[in-house]
């Protein structure tokens, strides 16, 4: 199981990648958006 710090680091990395100008292929962008959303849900559930 990953620590909260590792998950937060991954989440921040994905946010930065999605904001990057190099990330312009819509399919890849959509995939990362779903992954980012899933990580957000995991973090929310752990803090409920």
C-alpha positions in Angstrom: 0.0 0.0 0.0 1.3 3.4 -0.9 1.6 6.2 1.7 -0.5 9.3 1.5 2.6 11.3 0.6 3.4 9.1 -2.4 -0.2 9.4 -3.6 -0.1 13.2 -3.2 3.2 13.4 -5.1 1.7 11.3 -8.0 -1.4 13.5 -8.0 0.7 16.7 -8.2 2.9 15.2 -10.9 -0.2 14.4 -13.0 -1.7 17.9 -12.5 1.6 19.4 -13.7 1.7 17.0 -16.7 -1.9 17.8 -17.7 -1.1 21.5 -17.6 2.0 21.0 -19.8 1.8 22.3 -23.3 3.3 18.9 -24.5 0.2 17.1 -23.3 -2.0 17.8 -26.4 -3.1 14.4 -27.5 -6.8 14.2 -26.5 -6.8 10.5 -25.7 -3.8 10.7 -23.4 -5.2 13.8 -21.8 -8.5 12.0 -21.1 -6.7 9.0 -19.7 -4.7 11.1 -17.2 -7.8 13.1 -16.3 -9.6 9.8 -15.3 -6.5 8.7 -13.4 -6.3 12.0 -11.6 -10.0 11.9 -10.7 -9.6 8.4 -9.3 -6.6 9.4 -7.1 -8.7 12.3 -5.8 -11.5 10.0 -4.9 -9.1 7.7 -3.0 -7.7 10.6 -1.1 -11.2 11.9 -0.2 -12.3 8.4 1.0 -9.3 8.0 3.3 -10.1 11.3 5.0 -13.8 10.7 5.6 
